């Protein structure tokens, strides 16, 4: 077990919580995607790609497998 009084432990814990939160969001989204039909999934992929390009710039989503 790691010494909880060491410098930087709180930053590590915050980062780990953020990573877990993101993974939980993906898990919840996948539960919903499983229930969708083909047209719903296609619409969702288009919206995700548009949001990715809005956040991270144009042309960066071209090589990404979603």
Backbone torsions as a table, in degrees:
resi	resn	phi	psi	omega
1	UNK	NA	144.5	-177.5
2	UNK	-81.3	143.1	176.7
3	UNK	-66.2	114.5	-174.9
4	UNK	-73.6	-9.0	-179.1
5	UNK	-94.2	-5.3	-179.1
6	UNK	-68.9	151.6	178.2
7	UNK	-65.4	137.3	174.7
8	UNK	92.9	-8.0	-179.2
9	UNK	-63.4	-40.7	-179.4
10	UNK	-63.9	-35.3	176.8
11	UNK	-66.7	-38.6	178.4
12	UNK	-65.1	-42.4	179.6
13	UNK	-64.6	-41.0	178.4
14	UNK	-63.9	-43.4	178.8
15	UNK	-63.1	-42.6	179.2
16	UNK	-63.7	-39.3	177.5
17	UNK	-65.0	-39.4	178.9
18	UNK	-65.1	-41.7	178.5
19	UNK	-64.2	-43.7	179.1
20	UNK	-63.3	-39.8	178.7
21	UNK	-61.4	-44.0	178.8
22	UNK	-63.2	-41.7	178.6
23	UNK	-65.5	-37.0	177.1
24	UNK	-65.1	-39.6	177.3
25	UNK	-61.6	-42.9	179.1
26	UNK	-63.8	-41.8	179.6
27	UNK	-62.2	-44.3	178.7
28	UNK	-63.9	-41.0	179.5
29	UNK	-64.5	-39.9	-179.8
30	UNK	-66.8	-32.3	175.8
31	UNK	-60.7	-37.9	178.9
32	UNK	-75.5	-39.6	-178.6
33	UNK	-62.0	-36.1	180.0
34	UNK	-59.9	-31.2	-178.2
35	UNK	-82.1	-10.9	-174.3
36	UNK	-84.9	157.4	173.2
37	UNK	-92.0	-178.5	-174.3
38	UNK	-61.0	-43.0	-177.6
39	UNK	-67.1	-36.6	177.8
40	UNK	-66.1	-40.9	178.7
41	UNK	-66.3	-39.8	178.7
42	UNK	-63.2	-44.8	177.8
43	UNK	-61.3	-41.1	179.2
44	UNK	-63.4	-41.7	178.9
45	UNK	-61.3	-40.1	179.0
46	UNK	-64.4	-43.4	179.0
47	UNK	-65.6	-39.5	178.8
48	UNK	-64.9	-43.4	179.5
49	UNK	-63.1	-41.6	178.6
50	UNK	-63.2	-42.3	179.2
51	UNK	-66.1	-39.2	178.2
52	UNK	-61.8	-45.2	179.6
53	UNK	-66.4	-35.9	178.7
54	UNK	-64.7	-41.0	-177.3
55	UNK	-78.6	-40.4	-169.5
56	UNK	-115.3	9.5	174.9
57	UNK	96.5	156.1	-179.3
58	UNK	-70.8	154.2	175.0
59	UNK	72.2	-8.8	179.3
60	UNK	-79.6	-20.7	-178.0
61	UNK	-83.9	-7.9	-176.0
62	UNK	-62.0	-41.3	-176.0
63	UNK	-92.6	1.6	-175.1
64	UNK	-90.9	132.2	174.8
65	UNK	-93.1	120.0	-178.0
66	UNK	-96.5	NA	NA
